[in-house]
Amino acid sequence: MSARAVYTALFGSYESLNEDQASADGVDFLCFTDNPELTSERWQVVVVEPVFPLDPHRSQRRLKIVGHPALDAYEQTLYIDNTVSLTGDVHGLFDEFLGSADMAMAKHSFRANVALEFAAVWRDGLDDPHRVMEQWDHYATSWPEILEGPVLWGGMIARRRGEAVTSLGHTWFEHVLRYSRRDQLSAPVALALHPEVDVAMRDWDNQSSAWHRWPVEVERNHAMRSGGAAMRVPLDLKPILETHDRLQLLEWEFARALGELNAMKSSASWRLTAPLRRVRAWRRRTSQ
């Protein structure tokens, strides 16, 4: 069994394959793609049928998050986005990034928490706004602490082969199917649901390190890549939907604040200070 592999996934034919990768003895480089005409001098091209022929984004995410049977031959794998170039000793990268953990990801360098990542995705129109806001609502209700936690950058993901890591990947991809395809929104929830997996969250600069640089130019067709349900809304409906989105967001924010208020009122400290609040209210009434 080979020890290590670096892999990427390229679906939709909207960008060229990044050949600028450092070489490493004993490390295989695999590119999973739906393009049967793709060739490479650096990567072993593995042609696969997309899980969703009309959704290259989630077809790519499945390979990124869940993997492929070909990867079962490796003890350790490193996924990299196509816009990431490995520049240093690849074995050193594995040793430093993954270390003894089951899985490793870098914290987002310029987004402080998941709430801000949600705001950026919604503001920049990176996915269907209704789906993104529904995900926000569900997370704010079920995992509110996640929204204040760190964002994990999805450009590099190191893993050690194991059933628990595989199970975490399936949970993560389920959230990508149910909610936004922007997997950085759902990664923290998936990790929280699998505490048995030792995940190293590295404080690495996303743009450069001794082993990588990002982003690199890959001749990306941004119009083709970003096309989605939100892009196909008829122009005469956009003002109505935008107004609805703002109102819906305000409603969800109000519901969240109301939930926090109710939780506070049900706390022990709120009940213990009730007599003091009654005295203060009585004083205000009598002083008027």
C-alpha positions as a Markdown table, in Angstrom:
| # | Residue | x | y | z |
|---|---|---|---|---|
| 1 | Met | 0.0 | 0.0 | 0.0 |
| 2 | Ser | 1.3 | 3.4 | -1.0 |
| 3 | Ala | 1.7 | 5.8 | 1.9 |
| 4 | Arg | 0.6 | 9.2 | 0.5 |
| 5 | Ala | -1.3 | 10.8 | -2.3 |
| 6 | Val | -2.3 | 14.4 | -3.3 |
| 7 | Tyr | -5.5 | 14.7 | -5.2 |
| 8 | Thr | -7.8 | 17.3 | -6.8 |
| 9 | Ala | -11.1 | 17.2 | -8.5 |
| 10 | Leu | -12.0 | 19.1 | -11.7 |
| 11 | Phe | -15.5 | 19.1 | -13.0 |
| 12 | Gly | -17.4 | 21.3 | -15.5 |
| 13 | Ser | -14.6 | 22.2 | -17.8 |
| 14 | Tyr | -14.6 | 25.8 | -16.7 |
| 15 | Glu | -10.8 | 26.0 | -15.9 |
| 16 | Ser | -7.5 | 24.5 | -16.9 |
| 17 | Leu | -5.7 | 21.9 | -14.7 |
| 18 | Asn | -3.0 | 23.4 | -12.5 |
| 19 | Glu | 0.2 | 21.7 | -13.5 |
| 20 | Asp | 2.4 | 23.8 | -11.2 |
| 21 | Gln | 3.1 | 21.3 | -8.4 |
| 22 | Ala | 6.2 | 20.3 | -6.6 |
| 23 | Ser | 7.4 | 16.7 | -7.2 |
| 24 | Ala | 7.8 | 14.2 | -4.4 |
| 25 | Asp | 9.2 | 10.7 | -4.5 |
| 26 | Gly | 6.6 | 8.2 | -3.2 |
| 27 | Val | 3.7 | 10.6 | -3.5 |
| 28 | Asp | 1.1 | 10.0 | -6.2 |
| 29 | Phe | -0.8 | 13.0 | -7.7 |
| 30 | Leu | -4.4 | 12.1 | -8.8 |
| 31 | Cys | -6.9 | 14.3 | -10.6 |
| 32 | Phe | -10.5 | 13.1 | -10.7 |
| 33 | Thr | -12.4 | 14.7 | -13.6 |
| 34 | Asp | -15.5 | 14.3 | -15.8 |
| 35 | Asn | -13.5 | 15.4 | -18.8 |
| 36 | Pro | -12.3 | 12.4 | -20.9 |
| 37 | Glu | -10.1 | 14.6 | -23.0 |
| 38 | Leu | -8.0 | 16.0 | -20.1 |
| 39 | Thr | -4.3 | 15.0 | -20.2 |
| 40 | Ser | -1.5 | 15.9 | -17.8 |
| 41 | Glu | 2.2 | 15.4 | -17.4 |
| 42 | Arg | 2.0 | 16.0 | -13.6 |
| 43 | Trp | -1.3 | 14.3 | -12.6 |
| 44 | Gln | -2.7 | 10.8 | -13.0 |
| 45 | Val | -6.0 | 11.6 | -14.6 |
| 46 | Val | -8.9 | 9.5 | -13.4 |
| 47 | Val | -12.1 | 10.0 | -15.4 |
| 48 | Val | -15.3 | 9.5 | -13.4 |
| 49 | Glu | -18.9 | 9.8 | -14.1 |
| 50 | Pro | -20.3 | 12.9 | -12.3 |
| 51 | Val | -22.8 | 12.0 | -9.5 |
| 52 | Phe | -25.0 | 14.9 | -10.7 |
| 53 | Pro | -24.5 | 15.5 | -14.4 |
| 54 | Leu | -26.2 | 19.0 | -14.2 |
| 55 | Asp | -24.5 | 20.0 | -11.0 |
| 56 | Pro | -20.7 | 20.0 | -11.5 |
| 57 | His | -20.2 | 21.9 | -8.2 |
| 58 | Arg | -21.7 | 19.2 | -6.0 |
| 59 | Ser | -20.2 | 16.4 | -8.2 |
| 60 | Gln | -16.8 | 18.0 | -7.5 |
| 61 | Arg | -17.6 | 18.5 | -3.8 |
| 62 | Arg | -18.3 | 14.8 | -3.4 |
| 63 | Leu | -14.8 | 13.9 | -4.6 |
| 64 | Lys | -13.4 | 16.6 | -2.4 |
| 65 | Ile | -15.2 | 15.7 | 0.8 |
| 66 | Val | -16.0 | 11.9 | 0.5 |
| 67 | Gly | -13.2 | 10.9 | -1.8 |
| 68 | His | -13.0 | 8.0 | -4.3 |
| 69 | Pro | -12.4 | 4.3 | -4.0 |
| 70 | Ala | -9.0 | 4.8 | -5.6 |
| 71 | Leu | -7.9 | 6.7 | -2.5 |
| 72 | Asp | -8.4 | 3.6 | -0.3 |
| 73 | Ala | -5.0 | 2.5 | -1.4 |
| 74 | Tyr | -3.3 | 5.3 | 0.6 |
| 75 | Glu | -2.8 | 5.7 | 4.3 |
| 76 | Gln | -2.7 | 9.5 | 4.0 |
| 77 | Thr | -4.2 | 11.9 | 1.4 |
| 78 | Leu | -4.1 | 15.6 | 0.8 |
| 79 | Tyr | -6.9 | 17.3 | -1.2 |
| 80 | Ile | -6.0 | 20.6 | -2.8 |
| 81 | Asp | -8.1 | 23.0 | -4.8 |
| 82 | Asn | -7.1 | 23.4 | -8.4 |
| 83 | Thr | -6.0 | 27.0 | -7.5 |
| 84 | Val | -3.4 | 25.7 | -4.9 |
| 85 | Ser | 0.2 | 25.1 | -6.0 |
| 86 | Leu | 2.5 | 23.0 | -3.8 |
| 87 | Thr | 5.9 | 24.6 | -3.7 |
| 88 | Gly | 7.9 | 22.9 | -1.0 |
| 89 | Asp | 8.7 | 19.4 | 0.2 |
| 90 | Val | 5.4 | 17.5 | 0.0 |
| 91 | His | 6.4 | 15.0 | 2.6 |
| 92 | Gly | 7.3 | 17.9 | 4.9 |
| 93 | Leu | 3.8 | 19.3 | 4.2 |
| 94 | Phe | 2.2 | 16.0 | 5.3 |
| 95 | Asp | 4.4 | 15.8 | 8.4 |
| 96 | Glu | 3.7 | 19.4 | 9.5 |
| 97 | Phe | 0.1 | 19.8 | 8.4 |
| 98 | Leu | -1.4 | 16.4 | 9.3 |
| 99 | Gly | 1.1 | 15.4 | 12.0 |
| 100 | Ser | -0.4 | 12.8 | 14.2 |
| 101 | Ala | -4.1 | 14.0 | 13.7 |
| 102 | Asp | -6.8 | 12.1 | 11.8 |
| 103 | Met | -7.6 | 15.2 | 9.7 |
| 104 | Ala | -6.2 | 18.7 | 9.3 |
| 105 | Met | -7.5 | 21.9 | 7.8 |
| 106 | Ala | -6.3 | 25.5 | 8.0 |
| 107 | Lys | -8.3 | 28.3 | 9.7 |
| 108 | His | -9.6 | 31.0 | 7.4 |
| 109 | Ser | -7.0 | 33.8 | 7.3 |
| 110 | Phe | -9.3 | 36.7 | 6.7 |
| 111 | Arg | -12.8 | 35.7 | 8.0 |
| 112 | Ala | -13.1 | 35.7 | 11.8 |
| 113 | Asn | -16.0 | 33.4 | 12.2 |
| 114 | Val | -18.7 | 31.4 | 10.4 |
| 115 | Ala | -21.3 | 34.1 | 10.8 |
| 116 | Leu | -19.1 | 36.4 | 8.7 |
| 117 | Glu | -18.6 | 33.7 | 6.1 |
| 118 | Phe | -22.4 | 33.3 | 5.8 |
| 119 | Ala | -22.7 | 37.1 | 5.3 |
| 120 | Ala | -20.0 | 37.1 | 2.6 |
| 121 | Val | -21.7 | 34.2 | 0.7 |
| 122 | Trp | -25.1 | 35.9 | 0.9 |
| 123 | Arg | -23.8 | 39.4 | 0.0 |
| 124 | Asp | -21.7 | 38.3 | -2.9 |
| 125 | Gly | -24.3 | 36.0 | -4.4 |
| 126 | Leu | -22.1 | 32.9 | -4.3 |
| 127 | Asp | -25.1 | 30.6 | -3.9 |
| 128 | Asp | -28.9 | 30.6 | -3.9 |
| 129 | Pro | -29.7 | 33.2 | -1.2 |
| 130 | His | -32.8 | 31.4 | 0.0 |
| 131 | Arg | -30.8 | 28.2 | 0.6 |
| 132 | Val | -28.1 | 30.1 | 2.3 |
| 133 | Met | -30.5 | 31.9 | 4.7 |
| 134 | Glu | -32.3 | 28.6 | 5.4 |
| 135 | Gln | -29.0 | 27.1 | 6.4 |
| 136 | Trp | -28.2 | 30.1 | 8.6 |
| 137 | Asp | -31.6 | 29.8 | 10.3 |
| 138 | His | -31.2 | 26.0 | 11.0 |
| 139 | Tyr | -27.6 | 26.5 | 12.3 |
| 140 | Ala | -28.6 | 29.4 | 14.5 |
| 141 | Thr | -31.3 | 27.2 | 16.0 |
| 142 | Ser | -29.5 | 23.9 | 16.3 |
| 143 | Trp | -25.8 | 24.9 | 16.6 |
| 144 | Pro | -25.6 | 28.6 | 17.5 |
| 145 | Glu | -22.1 | 28.3 | 18.9 |
| 146 | Ile | -20.8 | 27.2 | 15.5 |
| 147 | Leu | -21.6 | 30.7 | 14.0 |
| 148 | Glu | -19.2 | 32.3 | 16.4 |
| 149 | Gly | -16.5 | 29.7 | 15.8 |
| 150 | Pro | -13.7 | 29.7 | 13.3 |
| 151 | Val | -14.1 | 29.3 | 9.5 |
| 152 | Leu | -12.1 | 26.4 | 8.1 |
| 153 | Trp | -10.5 | 27.0 | 4.7 |
| 154 | Gly | -11.3 | 24.3 | 2.2 |
| 155 | Gly | -8.3 | 24.8 | -0.1 |
| 156 | Met | -6.3 | 22.0 | 1.6 |
| 157 | Ile | -7.6 | 19.0 | 3.5 |
| 158 | Ala | -5.3 | 16.3 | 4.9 |
| 159 | Arg | -6.7 | 13.0 | 6.1 |
| 160 | Arg | -5.6 | 9.7 | 7.6 |
| 161 | Arg | -7.5 | 6.7 | 6.3 |
| 162 | Gly | -10.1 | 5.4 | 8.7 |
| 163 | Glu | -13.8 | 4.7 | 9.2 |
| 164 | Ala | -14.4 | 7.7 | 11.5 |
| 165 | Val | -12.9 | 10.1 | 9.0 |
| 166 | Thr | -15.0 | 8.6 | 6.2 |
| 167 | Ser | -18.1 | 8.9 | 8.3 |
| 168 | Leu | -17.3 | 12.6 | 9.0 |
| 169 | Gly | -17.0 | 13.1 | 5.2 |
| 170 | His | -20.4 | 11.6 | 4.5 |
| 171 | Thr | -22.0 | 13.9 | 7.2 |
| 172 | Trp | -20.3 | 16.9 | 5.7 |
| 173 | Phe | -21.4 | 16.1 | 2.2 |
| 174 | Glu | -25.0 | 15.5 | 3.4 |
| 175 | His | -25.0 | 19.2 | 4.6 |
| 176 | Val | -23.6 | 20.3 | 1.2 |
| 177 | Leu | -26.5 | 18.4 | -0.5 |
| 178 | Arg | -29.1 | 19.8 | 1.9 |
| 179 | Tyr | -27.8 | 23.3 | 2.1 |
| 180 | Ser | -25.3 | 25.5 | 0.3 |
| 181 | Arg | -22.6 | 24.0 | -1.9 |
| 182 | Arg | -20.2 | 26.4 | -0.2 |
| 183 | Asp | -18.7 | 23.7 | 2.0 |
| 184 | Gln | -16.9 | 26.1 | 4.3 |
| 185 | Leu | -20.3 | 26.9 | 5.8 |
| 186 | Ser | -21.0 | 23.3 | 6.8 |
| 187 | Ala | -17.5 | 22.0 | 7.7 |
| 188 | Pro | -17.6 | 23.2 | 11.4 |
| 189 | Val | -21.0 | 21.5 | 12.0 |
| 190 | Ala | -19.7 | 18.2 | 10.5 |
| 191 | Leu | -16.6 | 18.3 | 12.7 |
| 192 | Ala | -18.7 | 19.1 | 15.8 |
| 193 | Leu | -20.9 | 16.1 | 15.0 |
| 194 | His | -17.9 | 13.8 | 14.9 |
| 195 | Pro | -15.9 | 14.5 | 18.1 |
| 196 | Glu | -14.3 | 11.1 | 17.8 |
| 197 | Val | -12.2 | 12.4 | 14.9 |
| 198 | Asp | -9.0 | 14.3 | 15.9 |
| 199 | Val | -9.1 | 17.4 | 13.7 |
| 200 | Ala | -6.1 | 19.7 | 13.7 |
| 201 | Met | -7.1 | 23.3 | 12.9 |
| 202 | Arg | -3.9 | 25.0 | 11.8 |
| 203 | Asp | -3.2 | 28.7 | 12.0 |
| 204 | Trp | -1.7 | 28.8 | 8.5 |
| 205 | Asp | -1.8 | 31.7 | 6.1 |
| 206 | Asn | -4.1 | 30.5 | 3.4 |
| 207 | Gln | -2.3 | 32.4 | 0.7 |
| 208 | Ser | 1.3 | 31.2 | 1.3 |
| 209 | Ser | 3.4 | 29.0 | 3.4 |
| 210 | Ala | 6.7 | 27.1 | 3.1 |
| 211 | Trp | 4.8 | 24.4 | 1.2 |
| 212 | His | 2.1 | 26.2 | -0.9 |
| 213 | Arg | 0.7 | 29.3 | -2.5 |
| 214 | Trp | -2.9 | 30.3 | -3.3 |
| 215 | Pro | -4.6 | 31.4 | -5.5 |
| 216 | Val | -2.9 | 30.7 | -8.8 |
| 217 | Glu | -4.3 | 31.5 | -12.2 |
| 218 | Val | -6.0 | 28.6 | -13.9 |
| 219 | Glu | -7.8 | 30.4 | -16.8 |
| 220 | Arg | -11.1 | 30.2 | -15.0 |
| 221 | Asn | -14.3 | 31.0 | -16.7 |
| 222 | His | -16.0 | 32.8 | -13.8 |
| 223 | Ala | -19.4 | 33.2 | -15.6 |
| 224 | Met | -19.6 | 29.5 | -16.3 |
| 225 | Arg | -18.4 | 28.6 | -12.8 |
| 226 | Ser | -20.8 | 30.8 | -10.9 |
| 227 | Gly | -23.9 | 30.0 | -12.9 |
| 228 | Gly | -26.6 | 28.7 | -10.6 |
| 229 | Ala | -30.3 | 28.9 | -9.6 |
| 230 | Ala | -29.9 | 32.5 | -8.4 |
| 231 | Met | -28.4 | 33.6 | -11.7 |
| 232 | Arg | -31.5 | 32.4 | -13.6 |
| 233 | Val | -34.1 | 34.5 | -11.8 |
| 234 | Pro | -36.0 | 36.7 | -14.3 |
| 235 | Leu | -35.0 | 40.3 | -14.1 |
| 236 | Asp | -38.5 | 41.6 | -13.3 |
| 237 | Leu | -38.7 | 39.3 | -10.2 |
| 238 | Lys | -35.3 | 40.3 | -8.8 |
| 239 | Pro | -36.6 | 43.5 | -7.0 |
| 240 | Ile | -39.4 | 41.4 | -5.4 |
| 241 | Leu | -37.0 | 38.7 | -4.3 |
| 242 | Glu | -34.4 | 41.1 | -3.0 |
| 243 | Thr | -37.1 | 42.8 | -0.8 |
| 244 | His | -38.3 | 39.4 | 0.4 |
| 245 | Asp | -34.8 | 38.4 | 1.2 |
| 246 | Arg | -34.2 | 41.5 | 3.4 |
| 247 | Leu | -37.5 | 41.0 | 5.2 |
| 248 | Gln | -36.8 | 37.3 | 5.6 |
| 249 | Leu | -33.3 | 38.0 | 7.0 |
| 250 | Leu | -34.8 | 40.5 | 9.5 |
| 251 | Glu | -37.4 | 38.0 | 10.6 |
| 252 | Trp | -34.8 | 35.3 | 11.2 |
| 253 | Glu | -32.6 | 37.7 | 13.1 |
| 254 | Phe | -35.6 | 38.7 | 15.2 |
| 255 | Ala | -36.5 | 35.0 | 15.9 |
| 256 | Arg | -32.9 | 34.3 | 16.9 |
| 257 | Ala | -32.8 | 37.3 | 19.3 |
| 258 | Leu | -36.2 | 36.2 | 20.7 |
| 259 | Gly | -34.8 | 32.7 | 21.2 |
| 260 | Glu | -31.8 | 34.1 | 23.1 |
| 261 | Leu | -34.1 | 36.2 | 25.3 |
| 262 | Asn | -36.3 | 33.2 | 26.1 |
| 263 | Ala | -33.2 | 31.2 | 27.0 |
| 264 | Met | -31.9 | 33.9 | 29.2 |
| 265 | Lys | -35.3 | 34.2 | 31.0 |
| 266 | Ser | -35.3 | 30.5 | 31.7 |
| 267 | Ser | -31.8 | 30.5 | 33.2 |
| 268 | Ala | -31.2 | 30.2 | 37.0 |
| 269 | Ser | -29.6 | 33.7 | 37.2 |
| 270 | Trp | -32.7 | 35.3 | 35.7 |
| 271 | Arg | -35.0 | 33.6 | 38.2 |
| 272 | Leu | -32.8 | 34.4 | 41.1 |
| 273 | Thr | -32.7 | 38.1 | 40.3 |
| 274 | Ala | -36.5 | 38.3 | 39.7 |
| 275 | Pro | -37.2 | 39.9 | 43.1 |
| 276 | Leu | -34.6 | 42.7 | 42.4 |
| 277 | Arg | -36.2 | 43.5 | 39.1 |
| 278 | Arg | -39.6 | 43.7 | 40.7 |
| 279 | Val | -38.3 | 46.2 | 43.3 |
| 280 | Arg | -36.7 | 48.3 | 40.6 |
| 281 | Ala | -40.0 | 48.3 | 38.6 |
| 282 | Trp | -41.9 | 49.3 | 41.7 |
| 283 | Arg | -39.5 | 52.2 | 42.4 |
| 284 | Arg | -39.9 | 53.5 | 38.8 |
| 285 | Arg | -43.7 | 53.5 | 39.1 |
| 286 | Thr | -43.7 | 55.2 | 42.5 |
| 287 | Ser | -41.3 | 57.9 | 41.4 |
| 288 | Gln | -43.4 | 59.0 | 38.4 |
